[in-house]
């Protein structure tokens, strides 16, 4: 959540800051601002709302300087107003701070600073940092920042500039990602590589507790005691086109249509079709360690939690190992049963989700081995897990996850196949699944070639106030995910349920005004789903069915149908989720919603 950008070099800083903020607007778009060191003073411009409003403010009153920081905000402390927008200034306007995270002892620090005569001009927790740095400044900005951070409890990714110590940016990271971009006679600081990709591919990812001092000519990384640290330089391996819309109306639509390629990327070099298994080099688990696993915990949030539910069913079905799926935010605050024979799989698109990261650390503390499924190379989970599987889905800019979800399901299937073959799954069954995996990209292309069918259905239901999504078995999580997508981007109330559970309450809501989406491919529980369809039809519900073949049993029951290709039961979620993504997208567009930046949401949730 929130985006940080900083530039220092010989060129005007403001264009770099605005460009970086636009690249990161999906991380937060409640307000935005910049602070530029211009001569002997810091000049700020801030605005509530989208980056365009900040651009207008700067156009009306330009800011000039070669060093500056910027921020786009997802509000936590205080409403999204101009006074609460970052950067925040110290009492004497000599220090400017941009900050992601939460200062947990902000109230206590605010009280102490007020006693010293400081006045607060915002409702944010971040402002205390600016005043603290001013209070503790004794000639060195980095020394003042280090001293201030020793007083702070909470999480932060922050960047600080000062007119009293110009020519440098001091950045620090604890619980919120930051990276340094290395240029020629210029350097950057950012919370997301997309912000600086147009200018450099060389980056240094800061670790927990790192403090960086960045100048036009170089950078230093220090620990909390100001001792120098060595950090490797990484190369960004994706290009600028990955974060451009490429002719699509929205990033979300582009990312939906990228799924044949992203699913293929998730499998590339990993499926061994002739042996009916998979090759996953990053697990860091020996044969004996894999065989010693006696239970698995999968922890995640949001869409990733839905993929985890699918993974649970895959693993239990094929590997016969008990699996428990936990909301990461709940796992970390209870007393789970974890042993040294537990494998904890953590799933996060960004690799920075605060609750998921904390859950992983708790599982490690209790002795479990951890396996991360993440999309972002260099992310915190990727660096701290014991092993992992990269999704290789490329940057996902749309706030509502699409391609990352299907890649997560595929990654879980690859892991399941490998583990199942080691634990006795037959070669014949393994080959069947491997071939079904290999067929997915072309099957997804087939689904996407008929996107106009979902657009027509969306036209019929764009004014519906409520939706119900129903599925059974491995497609119950698909129903949950379909409902979540619709809620996220169209603001229509939607709920996902196991189809049979519909009788135990939600059936009271069904009438001729209620659209009901059934995920009903021809699988092992299809006949049971037909019974549930009949129950809804008897109460005059409007039925939209996702099917996989001509079904005489559904004749006269279904109002709208979308057919997906047939595959093995455990892989139907990959195909069934895509028409539901399209349905949510087209409904949201027809309602005039901002599909890529839905209200109140942000892409990377780095706070509790």
Secondary structure by P-SEA (a helix, b strand, c coil): cbbbbbbbccccaaaaaaaaaaaaccccccccccccccccbbbbbbbcccaaaaaaaaaaccccccccccccccccccccccccccccccccccbbbbbcccccaaaaaaaaaaaacccccccccaaaaaaaaaaaccccaaaaaaaaaaaccbbbbbbbbbcccccbbbbbbccbbbbbbbcccccccccccccccccccbbbbbccbbbbbbccccbbbbccccbbbbbbbbbbccccccccccccccaaaaaaaaaaaaaaaaacccccccccccccccccccaaaaaaccbbbbbbcaaaaaaaaaaaaaaaacccbbbbbbaaaaaacccccccccbbbbbbbcccccaaaaaaaaaaaaabbbbbbbcccccccccccccccccccccccccccccaaaaaaaaaaaaaaaaaaaaacccaaaaaaaaaaaaaaaaaaaaaaaaaaaaaaaaaacccccbbbbbbcccaaaaaaaaaaaaaaccccbbbbcccccccccccccccccbbbbbbcccccaaaaaaaaaaaaaaaccbbbbbcccccccccccccbbbbbbbccccaaaaaaaaaaaaaaaaaaaaaccccccccccccccccc
